[in-house]
Amino acid sequence: MKQLKNRFEHLFILSHLLRWTLLVIPVALLAGSLVALFLWLLEWAIHFRFAHAWLLYLLPVAGIVIYFLYKLWGKGTEGGNNLIMDEIHQPGGGVPFRMAPLVLITTVITHLFGGSAGREGTAVQIGGSVANFFATKFRLSPGDVSMLLKAGVAAGFGAVFGTPVTGAIFALEVLALGRIKHDALLPCFIASVLANLVCSAWGIHHTAYHIDFVSTGMKFFGHIDLDLWLLAKVAVAGALFGLAGYAFAEVSHTIRNYSNRWIKIKGLIPVIGGLSIIGLTWALGTEDYLSLGVVGKTPQSVSILSCFHAGGATPFSWFWKLLFTAITLSMGFKGGEVTPLFFIGAALGNTLAVIGGAPVDLMAGLGFIAVFAGATNTPIACTIMGVELFGAGNVVYYAVACFTAYYFSGHTGIYHAQRVGVSKVAGLAKPNETLDAIRRQRIENRRH
């Protein structure tokens, strides 16, 4: 059989790709449609809360509802994105299909009442649960289940942000630091592109971001314009973006761990989290750090879009969004981390641009993708995201910011099931070790 495959190698490759195209089509169609429904409901929830500010005071009640929804119907789904990663690495327990409607509903509830959260986690869980549903129906082998789960992740990510190439690369890169396996490259790409097309066909429009800056520095390699002084500023900013990603992951993990340790009645965790968000909102006198943060309630609000303009953020906007989101997601509410990371990065980039005398829109865009790169350990996907969202003219700056952030975020991240493929620096982490295990060991070492 092996000799036959070698002799007709390209025919076997063709049949393999055709098979996987047919397998991912239903996953992409259903995932893209569910993501479209989710984005439509999310848009409604955010604008409804804008018009009814009093809903924020019901956030603790919403937390109790979410807690009991998961207690009643969420068995086996609590792991979220980390559960999907574990299943990709070692298929076994499966990803329940009820994860999709449950996380969709609870994420909309979180945003309706003002919790600071994102949308990527929900979309990825929708894609993963849909993929596992079809894998069960198709009776796939464990290896094929893993492949289809990757395609589901790509479908959810590509559709929710309108970045199909990024979605495909992210699904492969996020699994292990420093290592990308290309076995599912084309299935992930097909799933991401098709899911994005389906989502758009339902009338969903993604936010348009713009970087107007055009480099006019020295020419390199005949056609690349670079300002070397600006490049140095970008490298320094990249390190700070990486530290911001590290800070977000560590603060989130710390709040989650201490909440579970100190609050014995688990149903009270989201109540206290909701009260904390209300208290911070009252103390700061602004609603700018609630919910998604892509657009603001008023033209004067701090938002992701405002950060691309001078004066569009305060010096500590990035910190407040980090704290609001860490409390929300670590204390029982649902949603993703990525859009808040965009906010944190864009706001920090805005501040660094003012301090360092750099173009505001460029630095906001670099922070947008680089903090995400550091927190998720996906520098290549985030560089490509920069091209898909902002255009290719500043791709070298994207790469410098994302690659630097990747190193400076250390061996930590928002997904504790993420594994080490290759240590960022030799000797700092063992291959195949999870980020959760590394963090536990780090804490243990500090105690001694």
Secondary structure, 3 states (H helix, E strand, C coil): CHHHHHHCHHHHHHHHHHHHHHHHHHHHHHHHHHHHHHHHHHHHHHHHHHHCHHHHHHHHHHHHHHHHHHHHHCCCCCCCHHHHHHHHHCCCCCCCCCHHHHHHHHHHHHHHCCCCCCCHHHHHHHHHHHHHHHHHHHCCCHHHHHHHHHHHHHHHHHHHHCCHHHHHHHHHHCCEECCCCCCCHHHHHHHHHHHHHHHHHCCCCCCCCCCCCCCCCEEECCCEEECHHHHHHHHHHHHHHHHHHHHHHHHHHHHHHHHHHHCCCCCHHHHHHHHHHHHHHHHHCCCCCCCCCCCCCCCCCCCCCHHHCCCCCCCCHHHHHHHHHHHHHHCCCCCCCHHHHHHHHHHHHHHHHHHHCCCHHHHHHHHHHHHHHHHHCCHHHHHHHHHHHHCCCCHHHHHHHHHHHHHHCCCCCCCCCCEECCCCCCCCCCCCCEHHHHHHHHHHHHHC
